[in-house]
Amino acid sequence: MNPASWRQSSYCQESASCVNVAEGEHNTILLRESEHPEAILSTTRTRLRAFILAAKAGHFDHVAGP
């Protein structure tokens, strides 16, 4: 994957661990963490949108510890 194709939020500070996003083949979305760029997740736009909406709605709040 070409490093220039990965995008990172402008809100991410240089020393922080951030999520990077890129467009993959066949309309897939690729996600990775800046501290571990070798581990890449692949999903679809529809599934990523559903995940983000569920997270915003608090559906995963019980997963986080105190």
TINU-973326 format. One record per residue (C-alpha): residue number from 1; residue in one letter; y, z, x. Coordinates in pm, 1 decimal, padded with zeros to 6 digits, m for minus. Example, Ala and Ser with C-alpha at 12.3 -4.5 7.8 and 13.67 -1.06 7.14 Angstrom:
% TINU-973326
+-----+---+----------+----------+----------+
|   k | r |        Y |        Z |        X |
+-----+---+----------+----------+----------+
|   1 | a | m00450.0 |  00780.0 |  01230.0 |
|   2 | s | m00106.0 |  00714.0 |  01367.0 |
+-----+---+----------+----------+----------+
% end
This chain:
% TINU-973326
+-----+---+----------+----------+----------+
|   k | r |        Y |        Z |        X |
+-----+---+----------+----------+----------+
|   1 | m |  00000.0 |  00000.0 |  00000.0 |
|   2 | n |  00334.9 | m00101.5 |  00137.8 |
|   3 | p |  00545.0 |  00215.3 |  00198.5 |
|   4 | a |  00855.4 |  00035.4 |  00070.3 |
|   5 | s |  00695.2 |  00004.2 | m00274.0 |
|   6 | w |  00666.9 |  00382.5 | m00321.1 |
|   7 | r |  00957.4 |  00543.1 | m00507.8 |
|   8 | q |  01071.4 |  00903.2 | m00495.5 |
|   9 | s |  01324.0 |  01081.8 | m00711.8 |
|  10 | s |  01673.4 |  01107.2 | m00570.4 |
|  11 | y |  01657.6 |  01476.2 | m00672.0 |
|  12 | c |  01378.5 |  01538.0 | m00420.7 |
|  13 | q |  01502.5 |  01703.7 | m00104.4 |
|  14 | e |  01380.0 |  01568.3 |  00226.3 |
|  15 | s |  01181.7 |  01880.1 |  00319.9 |
|  16 | a |  01034.0 |  01928.2 | m00028.5 |
|  17 | s |  00695.3 |  01819.3 | m00153.9 |
|  18 | c |  00760.3 |  01544.1 | m00407.7 |
|  19 | v |  00566.2 |  01304.8 | m00626.9 |
|  20 | n |  00586.7 |  00939.1 | m00525.8 |
|  21 | v |  00528.5 |  00657.4 | m00775.9 |
|  22 | a |  00437.5 |  00291.7 | m00723.1 |
|  23 | e |  00322.0 |  00002.0 | m00934.6 |
|  24 | g | m00036.9 | m00095.2 | m00861.9 |
|  25 | e | m00241.7 | m00398.7 | m00945.0 |
|  26 | h | m00329.9 | m00486.8 | m01303.7 |
|  27 | n | m00039.1 | m00286.1 | m01452.8 |
|  28 | t | m00154.9 |  00044.9 | m01309.0 |
|  29 | i |  00073.2 |  00327.6 | m01196.9 |
|  30 | l | m00004.1 |  00495.7 | m00864.7 |
|  31 | l |  00092.5 |  00857.3 | m00795.4 |
|  32 | r |  00076.7 |  01060.9 | m00476.0 |
|  33 | e |  00225.5 |  01378.9 | m00331.7 |
|  34 | s |  00454.3 |  01330.0 | m00032.5 |
|  35 | e |  00272.5 |  01600.4 |  00167.6 |
|  36 | h | m00068.2 |  01432.3 |  00111.3 |
|  37 | p |  00003.3 |  01058.0 |  00083.0 |
|  38 | e | m00360.6 |  00965.4 |  00146.0 |
|  39 | a | m00464.5 |  01108.0 | m00194.8 |
|  40 | i | m00360.4 |  00850.2 | m00454.3 |
|  41 | l | m00413.7 |  00879.7 | m00829.6 |
|  42 | s | m00419.0 |  00574.0 | m01053.6 |
|  43 | t | m00338.8 |  00565.1 | m01425.8 |
|  44 | t | m00190.9 |  00340.5 | m01692.3 |
|  45 | r |  00163.4 |  00350.2 | m01826.6 |
|  46 | t |  00030.6 |  00461.8 | m02165.4 |
|  47 | r | m00170.9 |  00751.5 | m02023.5 |
|  48 | l |  00111.2 |  00862.9 | m01792.9 |
|  49 | r |  00355.6 |  00857.5 | m02085.1 |
|  50 | a |  00113.6 |  01065.2 | m02296.7 |
|  51 | f |  00070.9 |  01316.3 | m02013.0 |
|  52 | i |  00447.4 |  01353.0 | m01962.3 |
|  53 | l |  00508.8 |  01400.4 | m02334.8 |
|  54 | a |  00232.6 |  01661.7 | m02355.3 |
|  55 | a |  00372.0 |  01848.3 | m02052.8 |
|  56 | k |  00722.0 |  01846.8 | m02202.2 |
|  57 | a |  00578.5 |  01979.9 | m02528.9 |
|  58 | g |  00418.1 |  02273.0 | m02344.3 |
|  59 | h |  00054.2 |  02172.4 | m02394.8 |
|  60 | f | m00031.5 |  02272.4 | m02036.4 |
|  61 | d |  00169.2 |  02594.5 | m02017.2 |
|  62 | h | m00146.9 |  02804.7 | m02046.4 |
|  63 | v | m00287.2 |  02645.2 | m01726.5 |
|  64 | a | m00015.8 |  02786.2 | m01499.4 |
|  65 | g | m00061.3 |  03134.5 | m01364.1 |
|  66 | p |  00196.7 |  03413.6 | m01376.5 |
+-----+---+----------+----------+----------+
% end
